[in-house]
Amino acid sequence: MRLLVVEDEKNLNKLITKKLTSEGYTVDSCFDGLEAMDYLSMASYDGVISDVMMPRLDGFQMLQKMRQQGNSTPVLFLTARDSIEDRVEGLDMGASDYLVKPFAFQELLARIRVLTRVKAQDTAGSTYSIADLTLNTATRQVTRGGRGISLSAKEFALLEYLLRNRDRVLSRDQIENNLWNFDYEGGTNAVDVYIRYLRKKIDEDFDRKLIHTVRGVGYVLRDSEEVKP
């Protein structure tokens, strides 16, 4: 899941980015709304976490431009402006949520889970499943056939992305853009490597395979041996 952090306080920006990355999110960060618009034009994000008071283009102006351009990415505002009027203004402009500084990081994580769940239209709450495989985004637990499976942060993020797009063939570029930020300098086969790691953990010991390769296109998570591009 890919997030954009827009915060002009560099220390806070760095702290939020570091903590979200440690939770398994793919995170890009910038320092004002104008820079954020450039990022939004180059990548697809599951959510934006933004300050309101910023130089060049503030959070409200950024949100207004996003909506005018048809960008419906959920936006969570982080700000010291705690008046009812400020909150109402942001929400009326199309913000999804509003968190007043200082805030507890656990609350921010909970708000982000709600934010991204709404975007994904996850009617099953925080749980995704296919066949006998289940992933819970709140507890970060993964089970198959009732057996717990331990995944790294990147493996978890990959499985979540596949589950959110079950039955949909995803190209390597789509997967890479969702799992790595613009600072990533890894090898070109990183997606294949992590797919192999994930297969070993969730498919190798089971007759029923869930991760399928669509030759020349990418990968799909599907409860069937029959794969159609």
Backbone as CSV, one residue per row, in Angstrom:
resi,resn,N_x,N_y,N_z,CA_x,CA_y,CA_z,C_x,C_y,C_z
1,MET,0.841,-1.180,0.000,0.000,0.000,0.000,0.886,1.243,0.000
2,ARG,0.629,2.152,-0.920,1.517,3.302,-1.126,0.870,4.593,-0.613
3,LEU,1.624,5.322,0.210,1.147,6.565,0.808,2.072,7.716,0.456
4,LEU,1.512,8.934,0.449,2.290,10.151,0.245,2.161,11.011,1.495
5,VAL,3.298,11.360,2.102,3.327,12.232,3.276,3.747,13.627,2.824
6,VAL,2.906,14.625,3.141,3.178,16.013,2.759,3.235,16.843,4.047
7,GLU,4.436,17.197,4.463,4.634,17.886,5.748,5.879,18.757,5.653
8,ASP,5.745,20.081,5.934,6.889,20.980,5.775,7.840,20.969,6.972
9,GLU,7.402,20.432,8.119,8.314,20.265,9.249,9.156,19.023,8.976
10,LYS,10.416,19.228,8.628,11.242,18.136,8.127,11.429,17.006,9.132
11,ASN,11.599,17.348,10.401,11.782,16.294,11.412,10.526,15.448,11.558
12,LEU,9.363,16.108,11.570,8.101,15.375,11.675,7.858,14.553,10.421
13,ASN,8.170,15.125,9.280,8.029,14.415,8.011,8.853,13.130,8.043
14,LYS,10.106,13.263,8.473,11.005,12.109,8.533,10.504,11.059,9.512
15,LEU,9.985,11.517,10.672,9.491,10.590,11.688,8.272,9.817,11.190
16,ILE,7.305,10.524,10.594,6.099,9.864,10.091,6.458,8.858,8.997
17,THR,7.331,9.295,8.085,7.741,8.422,6.984,8.424,7.164,7.501
18,LYS,9.306,7.340,8.468,10.035,6.202,9.034,9.094,5.225,9.721
19,LYS,8.154,5.754,10.502,7.242,4.877,11.237,6.285,4.146,10.290
20,LEU,5.777,4.848,9.286,4.876,4.200,8.340,5.613,3.127,7.539
21,THR,6.852,3.404,7.167,7.653,2.415,6.449,7.882,1.175,7.306
22,SER,8.124,1.392,8.605,8.339,0.258,9.515,7.084,-0.585,9.680
23,GLU,5.922,-0.001,9.390,4.658,-0.729,9.470,4.323,-1.447,8.169
24,GLY,5.216,-1.344,7.184,5.014,-2.082,5.940,4.452,-1.268,4.797
25,TYR,4.208,0.020,5.010,3.702,0.867,3.933,4.851,1.301,3.021
26,THR,4.530,1.526,1.752,5.465,2.159,0.832,5.191,3.651,0.892
27,VAL,6.210,4.453,1.183,5.980,5.873,1.479,6.887,6.778,0.660
28,ASP,6.276,7.762,0.006,6.998,8.885,-0.575,6.703,10.092,0.296
29,SER,7.627,11.053,0.339,7.380,12.240,1.157,7.872,13.481,0.455
30,CYS,7.197,14.603,0.733,7.589,15.898,0.196,7.195,16.971,1.209
31,PHE,7.469,18.249,0.878,7.390,19.286,1.903,6.394,20.409,1.630
32,ASP,5.678,20.349,0.530,4.626,21.347,0.291,3.638,20.817,-0.738
33,GLY,2.516,21.506,-0.869,1.454,21.045,-1.745,1.819,21.050,-3.211
34,LEU,2.658,22.006,-3.626,3.046,22.083,-5.032,3.892,20.877,-5.416
35,GLU,4.805,20.521,-4.532,5.629,19.327,-4.760,4.760,18.076,-4.750
36,ALA,3.768,18.066,-3.864,2.865,16.913,-3.776,2.104,16.697,-5.081
37,MET,1.710,17.788,-5.744,0.986,17.648,-7.005,1.846,16.962,-8.058
38,ASP,3.156,17.213,-8.028,4.059,16.527,-8.956,4.082,15.027,-8.673
39,TYR,4.179,14.671,-7.386,4.180,13.261,-7.015,2.875,12.593,-7.444
40,LEU,1.773,13.276,-7.212,0.461,12.709,-7.531,0.262,12.516,-9.035
41,SER,0.987,13.303,-9.824,0.880,13.170,-11.280,1.710,12.004,-11.809
42,MET,2.645,11.519,-10.985,3.561,10.469,-11.442,3.265,9.084,-10.878
43,ALA,2.442,9.008,-9.824,2.179,7.708,-9.192,0.766,7.663,-8.648
44,SER,0.290,6.446,-8.445,-1.037,6.239,-7.857,-0.869,5.896,-6.385
45,TYR,-1.554,6.640,-5.519,-1.426,6.448,-4.079,-2.742,5.950,-3.478
46,ASP,-2.611,5.202,-2.387,-3.787,4.727,-1.661,-4.275,5.761,-0.665
47,GLY,-3.410,6.714,-0.319,-3.806,7.757,0.620,-2.745,8.836,0.710
48,VAL,-3.178,10.051,1.081,-2.274,11.179,1.286,-2.432,11.654,2.726
49,ILE,-1.320,11.810,3.429,-1.317,12.344,4.791,-0.652,13.700,4.698
50,SER,-1.411,14.773,4.960,-0.898,16.102,4.654,-1.119,17.108,5.775
51,ASP,-0.131,17.974,5.951,-0.285,19.153,6.795,-1.202,20.127,6.056
52,VAL,-1.714,21.123,6.780,-2.538,22.152,6.149,-1.706,23.392,5.850
53,MET,-1.037,23.934,6.854,-0.251,25.153,6.703,1.125,24.832,6.134
54,MET,1.301,25.088,4.813,2.565,24.797,4.142,2.880,25.923,3.168
55,PRO,4.158,26.114,2.825,4.534,27.145,1.855,4.114,26.768,0.436
56,ARG,4.089,27.763,-0.420,3.801,27.644,-1.853,2.364,27.217,-2.139
57,LEU,1.967,26.060,-1.630,0.591,25.586,-1.834,0.174,24.861,-0.567
58,ASP,-0.819,25.397,0.144,-1.185,24.765,1.413,-2.050,23.532,1.177
59,GLY,-2.378,22.839,2.269,-3.108,21.585,2.150,-4.479,21.731,1.525
60,PHE,-5.208,22.781,1.900,-6.538,23.003,1.343,-6.459,23.286,-0.160
61,GLN,-5.491,24.110,-0.573,-5.328,24.418,-1.996,-4.931,23.169,-2.775
62,MET,-4.054,22.354,-2.173,-3.650,21.101,-2.809,-4.856,20.193,-3.018
63,LEU,-5.671,20.046,-1.981,-6.853,19.195,-2.064,-7.814,19.700,-3.136
64,GLN,-7.986,21.007,-3.185,-8.881,21.588,-4.182,-8.403,21.266,-5.599
65,LYS,-7.097,21.392,-5.833,-6.543,21.073,-7.150,-6.702,19.589,-7.467
66,MET,-6.492,18.730,-6.473,-6.658,17.299,-6.680,-8.062,16.987,-7.152
67,ARG,-9.047,17.521,-6.449,-10.438,17.212,-6.792,-10.824,17.810,-8.141
68,GLN,-10.292,18.995,-8.446,-10.573,19.610,-9.747,-10.024,18.764,-10.882
69,GLN,-8.909,18.062,-10.617,-8.299,17.206,-11.629,-8.892,15.798,-11.648
70,GLY,-9.889,15.575,-10.818,-10.545,14.276,-10.783,-9.811,13.237,-9.961
71,ASN,-8.855,13.675,-9.143,-8.105,12.755,-8.287,-8.871,12.557,-6.985
72,SER,-9.359,11.345,-6.765,-10.198,11.057,-5.590,-9.429,10.372,-4.462
73,THR,-8.096,10.380,-4.531,-7.288,9.749,-3.479,-7.661,10.314,-2.115
74,PRO,-7.925,9.455,-1.109,-8.288,9.943,0.227,-7.179,10.805,0.833
75,VAL,-7.561,11.892,1.498,-6.605,12.794,2.125,-6.916,12.917,3.614
76,LEU,-5.903,12.664,4.431,-6.001,12.834,5.876,-5.152,14.042,6.257
77,PHE,-5.785,15.057,6.853,-5.055,16.241,7.257,-4.499,16.097,8.665
78,LEU,-3.223,16.462,8.819,-2.575,16.550,10.124,-2.280,18.024,10.364
79,THR,-2.835,18.618,11.408,-2.648,20.050,11.587,-2.859,20.487,13.027
80,ALA,-2.255,21.618,13.363,-2.443,22.202,14.685,-3.695,23.068,14.723
81,ARG,-4.292,23.292,13.576,-5.511,24.110,13.508,-6.690,23.251,13.952
82,ASP,-7.132,23.479,15.188,-8.121,22.578,15.769,-9.509,23.186,15.932
83,SER,-9.760,24.316,15.302,-11.089,24.912,15.429,-12.099,24.119,14.611
84,ILE,-13.352,24.176,15.037,-14.423,23.489,14.314,-14.506,24.007,12.890
85,GLU,-14.329,25.312,12.718,-14.432,25.918,11.386,-13.390,25.344,10.437
86,ASP,-12.160,25.184,10.943,-11.097,24.632,10.104,-11.403,23.197,9.706
87,ARG,-11.891,22.413,10.660,-12.204,21.016,10.363,-13.322,20.923,9.326
88,VAL,-14.363,21.718,9.525,-15.499,21.694,8.603,-15.056,22.107,7.204
89,GLU,-14.187,23.136,7.123,-13.716,23.592,5.815,-12.995,22.482,5.073
90,GLY,-12.094,21.798,5.772,-11.350,20.720,5.134,-12.243,19.580,4.696
91,LEU,-13.166,19.185,5.554,-14.063,18.072,5.227,-15.002,18.441,4.089
92,ASP,-15.485,19.691,4.086,-16.375,20.139,3.016,-15.665,20.180,1.667
93,MET,-14.342,20.367,1.689,-13.581,20.423,0.443,-13.264,19.026,-0.101
94,GLY,-13.543,18.003,0.691,-13.324,16.641,0.208,-12.293,15.845,0.969
95,ALA,-11.821,16.377,2.110,-10.896,15.597,2.935,-11.631,14.409,3.534
96,SER,-10.903,13.318,3.755,-11.512,12.126,4.314,-11.467,12.103,5.832
97,ASP,-10.459,12.760,6.411,-10.309,12.743,7.866,-9.414,13.902,8.284
98,TYR,-9.366,14.136,9.603,-8.692,15.297,10.155,-8.141,14.906,11.514
99,LEU,-6.816,14.971,11.703,-6.193,14.603,12.966,-5.376,15.779,13.477
100,VAL,-5.662,16.188,14.717,-5.032,17.381,15.283,-3.700,17.035,15.939
101,LYS,-2.681,17.848,15.669,-1.375,17.708,16.308,-1.431,18.276,17.721
102,PRO,-0.685,17.712,18.653,0.076,16.461,18.556,-0.878,15.260,18.589
103,PHE,-0.457,14.175,17.994,-1.320,13.002,17.900,-0.532,11.755,18.277
104,ALA,-1.246,10.716,18.660,-0.624,9.424,18.961,-0.467,8.658,17.652
105,PHE,0.700,8.077,17.457,0.955,7.394,16.191,0.006,6.217,15.987
106,GLN,-0.372,5.543,17.056,-1.308,4.426,16.928,-2.655,4.898,16.397
107,GLU,-3.059,6.110,16.780,-4.312,6.649,16.249,-4.158,6.967,14.766
108,LEU,-3.006,7.504,14.385,-2.764,7.773,12.967,-2.855,6.484,12.159
109,LEU,-2.249,5.404,12.658,-2.311,4.119,11.958,-3.747,3.639,11.799
110,ALA,-4.538,3.798,12.864,-5.939,3.369,12.812,-6.708,4.190,11.777
111,ARG,-6.448,5.488,11.747,-7.133,6.355,10.778,-6.735,5.993,9.344
112,ILE,-5.466,5.668,9.150,-5.000,5.289,7.817,-5.646,3.981,7.374
113,ARG,-5.809,3.044,8.294,-6.467,1.771,7.945,-7.892,2.020,7.471
114,VAL,-8.592,2.914,8.157,-9.954,3.254,7.747,-9.934,3.953,6.392
115,LEU,-9.005,4.892,6.240,-8.872,5.677,5.014,-8.680,4.786,3.801
116,THR,-7.728,3.886,3.883,-7.408,3.027,2.748,-8.441,1.932,2.546
117,ARG,-9.108,1.537,3.626,-10.151,0.518,3.513,-11.326,1.062,2.719
118,VAL,-11.663,2.317,2.942,-12.761,2.940,2.205,-12.406,3.031,0.727
119,LYS,-11.163,3.416,0.422,-10.744,3.523,-0.982,-10.829,2.177,-1.675
120,ALA,-10.436,1.139,-0.971,-10.457,-0.197,-1.561,-11.852,-0.808,-1.562
121,GLN,-12.823,-0.103,-0.935,-14.199,-0.589,-0.836,-14.224,-1.992,-0.245
122,ASP,-13.495,-2.125,0.838,-13.385,-3.420,1.510,-14.595,-3.635,2.397
123,THR,-15.596,-4.347,1.892,-16.819,-4.557,2.645,-16.647,-5.559,3.773
124,ALA,-15.524,-6.254,3.779,-15.296,-7.251,4.819,-14.472,-6.692,5.973
125,GLY,-14.460,-5.355,6.099,-13.692,-4.740,7.176,-12.217,-4.812,6.869
126,SER,-11.429,-5.269,7.831,-9.983,-5.281,7.661,-9.471,-6.660,7.280
127,THR,-10.347,-7.550,6.867,-9.946,-8.924,6.537,-10.154,-9.216,5.056
128,TYR,-9.122,-9.794,4.442,-9.201,-10.244,3.054,-9.002,-11.761,3.050
129,SER,-9.688,-12.438,2.143,-9.513,-13.887,2.093,-9.768,-14.418,0.695
130,ILE,-9.154,-15.557,0.420,-9.384,-16.300,-0.814,-9.096,-17.759,-0.487
131,ALA,-10.012,-18.636,-0.895,-9.892,-20.059,-0.543,-9.698,-20.161,0.976
132,ASP,-8.625,-20.842,1.419,-8.402,-20.990,2.856,-7.316,-20.043,3.366
133,LEU,-7.024,-18.993,2.570,-6.022,-17.992,2.949,-6.720,-16.745,3.472
134,THR,-6.267,-16.247,4.625,-6.860,-15.055,5.233,-5.767,-14.090,5.690
135,LEU,-5.996,-12.805,5.436,-5.072,-11.753,5.877,-5.871,-10.690,6.606
136,ASN,-5.411,-10.322,7.795,-6.066,-9.281,8.589,-5.128,-8.079,8.677
137,THR,-5.560,-6.941,8.138,-4.691,-5.765,8.112,-4.537,-5.117,9.480
138,ALA,-5.507,-5.299,10.363,-5.439,-4.683,11.682,-4.459,-5.424,12.590
139,THR,-4.550,-6.755,12.599,-3.665,-7.561,13.453,-2.397,-7.992,12.723
140,ARG,-2.404,-7.805,11.389,-1.283,-8.209,10.524,-1.014,-9.711,10.631
141,GLN,-2.070,-10.471,10.798,-1.962,-11.922,10.863,-2.370,-12.538,9.526
142,VAL,-1.640,-13.556,9.128,-1.930,-14.279,7.895,-2.041,-15.758,8.235
143,THR,-3.099,-16.392,7.777,-3.266,-17.829,8.008,-3.664,-18.510,6.709
144,ARG,-3.259,-19.755,6.584,-3.747,-20.587,5.491,-4.039,-21.967,6.042
145,GLY,-5.252,-22.425,5.786,-5.671,-23.709,6.325,-5.625,-23.727,7.838
146,GLY,-5.837,-22.555,8.445,-5.821,-22.451,9.902,-4.437,-22.345,10.506
147,ARG,-3.405,-22.361,9.663,-2.025,-22.300,10.147,-1.461,-20.898,9.959
148,GLY,-0.856,-20.357,11.007,-0.277,-19.026,10.933,0.945,-19.002,10.016
149,ILE,1.062,-17.917,9.253,2.190,-17.754,8.336,2.892,-16.441,8.657
150,SER,4.199,-16.511,8.875,4.988,-15.330,9.196,5.531,-14.705,7.915
151,LEU,5.234,-13.418,7.713,5.683,-12.702,6.529,6.489,-11.470,6.918
152,SER,7.441,-11.111,6.093,8.151,-9.852,6.281,7.204,-8.713,5.905
153,ALA,7.582,-7.480,6.226,6.727,-6.326,5.922,6.454,-6.227,4.425
154,LYS,7.465,-6.453,3.609,7.283,-6.343,2.160,6.458,-7.508,1.621
155,GLU,6.650,-8.697,2.147,5.835,-9.847,1.734,4.377,-9.624,2.099
156,PHE,4.134,-9.065,3.293,2.769,-8.780,3.729,2.127,-7.763,2.786
157,ALA,2.876,-6.705,2.461,2.357,-5.668,1.573,2.034,-6.237,0.192
158,LEU,2.877,-7.125,-0.300,2.644,-7.753,-1.600,1.395,-8.623,-1.562
159,LEU,1.261,-9.434,-0.526,0.084,-10.298,-0.421,-1.187,-9.471,-0.293
160,GLU,-1.133,-8.407,0.496,-2.313,-7.541,0.636,-2.706,-6.942,-0.713
161,TYR,-1.712,-6.485,-1.465,-1.990,-5.894,-2.783,-2.610,-6.927,-3.723
162,LEU,-2.083,-8.139,-3.702,-2.654,-9.197,-4.535,-4.082,-9.531,-4.117
163,LEU,-4.320,-9.588,-2.811,-5.657,-9.904,-2.316,-6.659,-8.800,-2.649
164,ARG,-6.219,-7.560,-2.532,-7.107,-6.439,-2.851,-7.458,-6.430,-4.339
165,ASN,-6.633,-7.084,-5.135,-6.867,-7.136,-6.578,-7.046,-8.568,-7.061
166,ARG,-7.633,-9.410,-6.208,-7.797,-10.819,-6.549,-8.545,-10.963,-7.876
167,ASP,-8.127,-11.958,-8.659,-8.699,-12.258,-9.979,-8.320,-11.224,-11.036
168,ARG,-7.484,-10.258,-10.670,-7.054,-9.243,-11.633,-5.566,-9.450,-11.928
169,VAL,-5.219,-9.549,-13.201,-3.821,-9.734,-13.573,-3.075,-8.418,-13.385
170,LEU,-1.994,-8.464,-12.593,-1.202,-7.279,-12.299,0.154,-7.381,-12.989
171,SER,0.538,-6.323,-13.669,1.843,-6.316,-14.322,2.939,-6.111,-13.284
172,ARG,4.164,-6.410,-13.656,5.289,-6.180,-12.754,5.418,-4.708,-12.415
173,ASP,5.154,-3.826,-13.397,5.229,-2.386,-13.133,4.194,-1.954,-12.107
174,GLN,2.979,-2.486,-12.215,1.941,-2.133,-11.246,2.344,-2.553,-9.839
175,ILE,2.857,-3.757,-9.716,3.268,-4.252,-8.399,4.433,-3.432,-7.863
176,GLU,5.408,-3.154,-8.716,6.578,-2.386,-8.278,6.184,-0.982,-7.835
177,ASN,5.279,-0.339,-8.576,4.856,1.015,-8.232,4.087,1.061,-6.919
178,ASN,3.426,-0.041,-6.572,2.674,-0.073,-5.327,3.549,-0.382,-4.126
179,LEU,4.608,-1.150,-4.325,5.404,-1.641,-3.199,6.679,-0.863,-2.928
180,TRP,7.146,-0.081,-3.907,8.399,0.652,-3.702,8.215,2.119,-4.042
181,ASN,8.907,2.996,-3.308,8.795,4.419,-3.579,9.817,4.853,-4.621
182,PHE,9.881,6.182,-4.870,10.761,6.686,-5.918,12.241,6.569,-5.565
183,ASP,12.547,6.328,-4.302,13.942,6.208,-3.878,14.495,4.797,-4.080
184,TYR,13.629,3.884,-4.482,14.047,2.490,-4.611,15.086,2.327,-5.710
185,GLU,16.169,1.642,-5.392,17.242,1.425,-6.358,17.569,-0.062,-6.490
186,GLY,16.605,-0.901,-6.270,16.827,-2.347,-6.332,16.932,-2.859,-7.751
187,GLY,17.070,-4.152,-7.875,17.193,-4.776,-9.186,15.864,-4.845,-9.905
188,THR,15.945,-5.083,-11.218,14.745,-5.114,-12.038,13.893,-6.350,-11.778
189,ASN,14.466,-7.372,-11.139,13.715,-8.607,-10.894,13.182,-8.682,-9.462
190,ALA,13.125,-7.540,-8.774,12.697,-7.533,-7.375,11.290,-8.115,-7.211
191,VAL,10.381,-7.791,-8.128,9.013,-8.305,-8.039,9.022,-9.827,-8.127
192,ASP,9.767,-10.370,-9.072,9.840,-11.825,-9.233,10.417,-12.490,-7.983
193,VAL,11.406,-11.842,-7.389,12.036,-12.385,-6.183,11.019,-12.469,-5.044
194,TYR,10.259,-11.410,-4.835,9.299,-11.410,-3.732,8.096,-12.308,-4.011
195,ILE,7.719,-12.428,-5.264,6.674,-13.399,-5.613,7.158,-14.802,-5.253
196,ARG,8.419,-15.092,-5.528,8.982,-16.406,-5.197,8.983,-16.633,-3.683
197,TYR,9.382,-15.611,-2.917,9.343,-15.715,-1.455,7.923,-16.025,-0.977
198,LEU,6.951,-15.288,-1.543,5.564,-15.445,-1.104,5.014,-16.808,-1.477
199,ARG,5.329,-17.272,-2.664,4.877,-18.599,-3.085,5.396,-19.683,-2.143
200,LYS,6.627,-19.548,-1.748,7.234,-20.551,-0.869,6.466,-20.647,0.448
201,LYS,5.941,-19.495,0.920,5.276,-19.469,2.221,3.786,-19.804,2.159
202,ILE,3.100,-19.417,1.092,1.651,-19.628,1.092,1.179,-20.695,0.107
203,ASP,2.047,-21.133,-0.798,1.616,-22.105,-1.810,2.376,-23.428,-1.771
204,GLU,3.641,-23.391,-1.374,4.498,-24.564,-1.529,3.966,-25.810,-0.835
205,ASP,3.398,-25.648,0.350,2.935,-26.812,1.118,1.476,-27.174,0.864
206,PHE,0.884,-26.565,-0.167,-0.536,-26.803,-0.435,-0.738,-27.242,-1.884
207,ASP,-1.641,-28.187,-2.076,-1.936,-28.662,-3.430,-2.630,-27.579,-4.251
208,ARG,-3.427,-26.778,-3.578,-4.207,-25.739,-4.244,-3.353,-24.472,-4.347
209,LYS,-2.891,-24.142,-5.538,-2.028,-22.974,-5.733,-2.875,-21.720,-5.966
210,LEU,-2.454,-20.616,-5.370,-3.220,-19.374,-5.459,-2.532,-18.297,-6.293
211,ILE,-1.201,-18.282,-6.304,-0.476,-17.281,-7.087,-0.126,-17.876,-8.447
212,HIS,-0.606,-17.239,-9.510,-0.394,-17.752,-10.856,0.372,-16.738,-11.700
213,THR,1.194,-17.257,-12.592,1.936,-16.422,-13.530,1.186,-16.352,-14.852
214,VAL,0.996,-15.146,-15.348,0.438,-14.959,-16.687,1.622,-14.557,-17.570
215,ARG,2.086,-15.483,-18.353,3.335,-15.297,-19.092,3.302,-14.044,-19.964
216,GLY,4.331,-13.234,-19.819,4.441,-12.018,-20.611,3.628,-10.863,-20.085
217,VAL,2.861,-11.090,-19.002,2.011,-10.023,-18.457,2.355,-9.728,-17.004
218,GLY,2.202,-10.727,-16.127,2.478,-10.493,-14.715,1.960,-11.617,-13.851
219,TYR,1.270,-11.271,-12.773,0.811,-12.260,-11.805,-0.636,-11.989,-11.415
220,VAL,-1.298,-13.054,-10.946,-2.677,-12.930,-10.482,-2.887,-13.871,-9.301
221,LEU,-3.642,-13.416,-8.329,-4.053,-14.252,-7.204,-5.453,-14.724,-7.505
222,ARG,-5.599,-16.038,-7.688,-6.882,-16.572,-8.137,-7.066,-17.972,-7.592
223,ASP,-8.292,-18.279,-7.204,-8.603,-19.607,-6.661,-8.950,-20.538,-7.816
224,SER,-8.002,-20.713,-8.714,-8.234,-21.571,-9.866,-6.909,-21.844,-10.558
225,GLU,-6.744,-23.014,-11.134,-5.550,-23.327,-11.892,-5.630,-22.742,-13.298
226,GLU,-6.835,-22.361,-13.681,-7.012,-21.829,-15.037,-6.787,-20.329,-15.002
227,VAL,-5.820,-19.827,-15.753,-5.468,-18.424,-15.764,-5.661,-17.858,-17.166
228,LYS,-6.438,-16.781,-17.225,-6.665,-16.123,-18.501,-6.128,-14.699,-18.424
229,PRO,-5.324,-14.260,-19.403,-4.773,-12.912,-19.377,-5.886,-11.876,-19.370
